[in-house]
Amino acid sequence: MPESSNPDRFARHSGPGPRTDWVAWHEAYDSPTGSLTRRLERVRVRLDGVLRAAPSAPTVLSLCAGDGRDLLGAELARRPRRAVLVELDPDLASRAAEAAAPHDWAEVRCADATDVVAFADVVPVDVLMLCGVLGNVDPDDVEHIARRCAGLVKPGGVVIWTRGGGDPDLRPDARAAFVAAGYEELAFDGSDDVFGVGVSWLVEPAPAPRPGDTLFEFVR
Ligand SMILES: C[S@@+](CC[C@H](N)C(=O)[O-])C[C@H]1O[C@@H](n2cnc3c(N)ncnc32)[C@H](O)[C@@H]1O
């Protein structure tokens, strides 16, 4: 069985049962009109806007970056000073590294993004991307995650995050969680669709997580 179709390859993640095949998950991007593609478009537009608005060329950290297409495939009017993408799956990290190769500002790390040790040399950053993360964690943990991740962001920096709709629709909870964790919402896209893309500005500085602290935990 090829590694990319083996559901047990995430067995080191906590909890019992098979894990999502994230390579297969990316195939939904092949649909030009699918919700993931619509979400991607909004993430890219928001990222471009954030980079344009930054006072100086920003640093970017993308956690659980997948194949990195939101950052590396975006048409950016202004490139980041430095961008680090962290992805655990070796196939996806390798695709991201290929996409990053033409950009001297981008670096891909095949590593566990739940521990700051994988990117301690980069933080705090101006822009943190948490796309495709919050729908895979315990919904009750989102506020804690937003709080912990605040320690990865410079005061005045932003988090671009996503949360899918569904039944129940927990996008309002995610938006409220960021506000409760010390951010101000700059934008939210997708209310009239099935996805959500939030841009949250860090108002209240937070202590940096220590190596070994768990930032988040995937439950699927
Ligand atoms: C829903 S996908 C999102 C991918 C990408 N950010 C996007 O929005 O297209 C979740 C990604 O998280 C990755 N992932 C899961 N656990 C991880 C971990 N502990 N560290 C780094 N990446 C992880 C998966 O391999 C997968 O690529």
The ligand as a Tripos MOL2 file, in Angstrom:
@<TRIPOS>MOLECULE
LIG
   27    29     1     0     0
SMALL
NO_CHARGES

@<TRIPOS>ATOM
      1 C1         -6.9670   20.2310    6.5160 C.3       1 LIG1
      2 S1         -5.3160   20.0410    5.9530 S.3       1 LIG1
      3 C2         -4.8980   21.7470    5.6380 C.3       1 LIG1
      4 C3         -3.7540   21.9330    4.6930 C.3       1 LIG1
      5 C4         -3.5120   23.3860    4.2760 C.3       1 LIG1
      6 N1         -3.2480   24.2410    5.4090 N.3       1 LIG1
      7 C5         -4.7020   23.8950    3.5080 C.2       1 LIG1
      8 O1         -5.5380   24.6100    4.0890 O.co2     1 LIG1
      9 O2         -4.7990   23.5690    2.3180 O.co2     1 LIG1
     10 C6         -4.4740   19.6950    7.4750 C.3       1 LIG1
     11 C7         -2.9970   19.4890    7.3070 C.3       1 LIG1
     12 O3         -2.3920   19.3690    8.5860 O.3       1 LIG1
     13 C8         -1.3500   18.4290    8.4980 C.3       1 LIG1
     14 N2         -1.0310   17.9970    9.8670 N.ar      1 LIG1
     15 C9         -1.7580   17.2190   10.6920 C.ar      1 LIG1
     16 N3         -1.1620   17.1000   11.8910 N.ar      1 LIG1
     17 C10        -0.0260   17.8410   11.8120 C.ar      1 LIG1
     18 C11         1.0160   18.1200   12.7400 C.ar      1 LIG1
     19 N4          1.0120   17.6260   13.9840 N.pl3     1 LIG1
     20 N5          2.0340   18.9160   12.3400 N.ar      1 LIG1
     21 C12         2.0530   19.4340   11.0750 C.ar      1 LIG1
     22 N6          1.0950   19.2010   10.1630 N.ar      1 LIG1
     23 C13         0.0620   18.4130   10.5240 C.ar      1 LIG1
     24 C14        -1.9200   17.3610    7.6100 C.3       1 LIG1
     25 O4         -0.9380   16.5140    7.0740 O.3       1 LIG1
     26 C15        -2.6250   18.2200    6.5590 C.3       1 LIG1
     27 O5         -1.7810   18.5310    5.4890 O.3       1 LIG1
@<TRIPOS>BOND
     1     1     2 1
     2     2     3 1
     3     2    10 1
     4     3     4 1
     5     4     5 1
     6     5     6 1
     7     5     7 1
     8     7     8 2
     9     7     9 1
    10    10    11 1
    11    11    12 1
    12    11    26 1
    13    12    13 1
    14    13    14 1
    15    13    24 1
    16    14    15 ar
    17    14    23 ar
    18    15    16 ar
    19    16    17 ar
    20    17    18 ar
    21    17    23 ar
    22    18    19 1
    23    18    20 ar
    24    20    21 ar
    25    21    22 ar
    26    22    23 ar
    27    24    25 1
    28    24    26 1
    29    26    27 1
@<TRIPOS>SUBSTRUCTURE
     1 LIG1         1 GROUP 0 **** ****
